[in-house]
Amino acid sequence: MVQRYVEDGKVRFEWRDFAYLGEESRTAAQAARAAQEQGKFWEYHDALYQNQGSINGGTFSDEKLVDLAREIGLDAESFESGLTSGRFEPVVQRDLREAQDAGIQGTPSFTVNEQVLVGPQPLEAFEQVIEEELRKAGGGIEGA
């Protein structure tokens, strides 16, 4: 999909946080933003998902989030400074509000313009919605 739609400029892929599971969910989202400052958002994102525990059960305490940053090779001091600064809290909260306003109730959820895809979807589902939206915009691929 990235090659077919994103790299040629037809589609813009954006990540939004949906930190709806409480304090640790919000802190983990902020931690991923702090990892992005070092160019490691996706690596940190993947590490978070690989190390999930019970909801708000201490898995994503500040200390454990910093340990995870070390494990993936981040500068822990810089990461911790970004995490504890509070500067990512407003954007994480904004993303949550926008998702709720759009009717998003869980993850994973995807939006293509105003169309929402909920849950894990096959590639074909994304292609169908993307092609439909491209046709509406006059940029669809004929016969696709």
PLY file of the C-alpha trace (Angstrom):
ply
format ascii 1.0
element vertex 144
property float x
property float y
property float z
element edge 143
property int vertex1
property int vertex2
end_header
0.00 0.00 0.00
2.81 2.38 0.81
4.38 1.89 -2.61
1.08 2.04 -4.46
-0.50 4.99 -2.70
1.81 6.84 -0.31
5.08 6.98 -2.23
3.38 8.31 -5.36
1.59 11.01 -3.36
-2.00 9.77 -3.71
-2.46 9.09 -0.01
-0.99 10.60 3.12
-0.52 8.20 6.02
-0.93 9.74 9.46
-0.69 8.17 12.89
-2.98 9.38 15.64
-2.81 8.36 19.28
-5.94 6.87 20.81
-4.89 6.75 24.44
-8.26 5.77 25.85
-7.25 3.14 28.41
-6.26 5.45 31.23
-3.13 7.04 32.61
-0.62 4.45 31.41
-2.10 4.57 27.92
-1.61 8.34 27.82
1.91 8.07 29.24
2.88 5.39 26.70
1.60 7.59 23.85
3.68 10.47 25.17
6.69 8.15 25.45
6.37 7.21 21.79
6.38 10.91 20.94
9.54 11.31 23.01
11.10 8.42 21.08
10.21 10.19 17.84
12.46 13.06 18.87
15.30 10.56 18.39
13.83 9.18 15.16
12.63 5.94 16.72
8.85 6.26 16.89
8.05 3.00 15.10
10.72 1.02 16.93
9.36 2.27 20.25
5.76 1.73 19.13
6.57 -1.89 18.29
8.36 -2.37 21.62
5.32 -1.04 23.48
3.03 -3.53 21.76
5.47 -6.38 22.37
5.62 -5.56 26.08
1.95 -4.98 26.91
0.60 -6.06 30.24
-2.65 -5.59 32.09
-4.34 -2.23 31.65
-2.88 0.29 34.11
-1.09 -2.54 35.93
2.32 -0.90 36.06
3.63 -2.16 32.72
4.04 1.38 31.40
5.33 3.18 34.48
7.81 5.97 33.74
10.67 3.76 34.92
9.68 0.88 32.64
9.16 3.21 29.69
12.69 4.57 30.16
14.04 1.01 30.42
12.29 0.19 27.15
13.88 3.26 25.56
17.31 2.00 26.61
16.55 -1.44 25.18
15.94 -0.01 21.71
19.03 2.19 21.86
17.62 5.60 22.74
19.52 8.16 24.77
17.71 7.52 28.05
18.39 10.93 29.59
17.05 12.81 26.57
14.10 10.43 26.32
13.20 10.83 29.99
13.41 14.60 29.70
10.96 14.53 26.80
8.66 12.08 28.55
8.43 14.01 31.81
8.32 17.50 30.26
4.56 17.36 29.63
4.95 18.88 26.18
3.37 15.87 24.44
0.31 15.71 26.69
-1.73 18.31 24.74
-1.26 16.56 21.39
-2.09 13.14 22.85
-5.25 14.62 24.41
-6.15 16.38 21.14
-5.81 13.13 19.19
-8.06 11.35 21.69
-10.74 14.06 21.48
-10.65 14.10 17.67
-10.98 10.31 17.51
-13.88 10.32 19.94
-15.55 13.11 17.98
-15.17 10.97 14.84
-16.90 8.06 16.59
-13.78 5.93 17.08
-14.31 3.56 20.00
-11.32 1.22 19.89
-8.19 0.12 18.14
-7.23 -0.52 15.52
-9.39 1.95 13.64
-8.61 3.67 10.37
-10.14 6.59 8.54
-9.94 7.27 4.84
-11.44 10.70 4.49
-14.77 10.24 6.27
-14.93 6.44 5.93
-13.98 4.46 9.03
-12.56 0.94 9.01
-12.69 -0.76 12.41
-10.59 -3.70 13.48
-7.97 -5.62 11.58
-8.83 -5.49 7.89
-7.51 -7.32 4.84
-5.50 -5.31 2.34
-8.40 -5.49 -0.10
-10.67 -3.56 2.26
-8.21 -0.67 2.37
-7.69 -0.76 -1.40
-11.43 -0.66 -2.03
-12.01 2.34 0.23
-8.92 4.18 -1.02
-9.85 3.62 -4.67
-13.41 4.79 -3.97
-12.13 7.97 -2.34
-9.61 8.56 -5.16
-12.38 8.22 -7.75
-14.45 10.79 -5.86
-11.45 13.12 -5.94
-10.79 12.42 -9.62
-7.53 10.57 -9.02
-8.55 6.93 -9.08
-6.93 4.20 -11.11
-9.18 3.02 -13.94
-10.03 -0.64 -13.72
-8.64 -1.03 -10.19
0 1
1 2
2 3
3 4
4 5
5 6
6 7
7 8
8 9
9 10
10 11
11 12
12 13
13 14
14 15
15 16
16 17
17 18
18 19
19 20
20 21
21 22
22 23
23 24
24 25
25 26
26 27
27 28
28 29
29 30
30 31
31 32
32 33
33 34
34 35
35 36
36 37
37 38
38 39
39 40
40 41
41 42
42 43
43 44
44 45
45 46
46 47
47 48
48 49
49 50
50 51
51 52
52 53
53 54
54 55
55 56
56 57
57 58
58 59
59 60
60 61
61 62
62 63
63 64
64 65
65 66
66 67
67 68
68 69
69 70
70 71
71 72
72 73
73 74
74 75
75 76
76 77
77 78
78 79
79 80
80 81
81 82
82 83
83 84
84 85
85 86
86 87
87 88
88 89
89 90
90 91
91 92
92 93
93 94
94 95
95 96
96 97
97 98
98 99
99 100
100 101
101 102
102 103
103 104
104 105
105 106
106 107
107 108
108 109
109 110
110 111
111 112
112 113
113 114
114 115
115 116
116 117
117 118
118 119
119 120
120 121
121 122
122 123
123 124
124 125
125 126
126 127
127 128
128 129
129 130
130 131
131 132
132 133
133 134
134 135
135 136
136 137
137 138
138 139
139 140
140 141
141 142
142 143
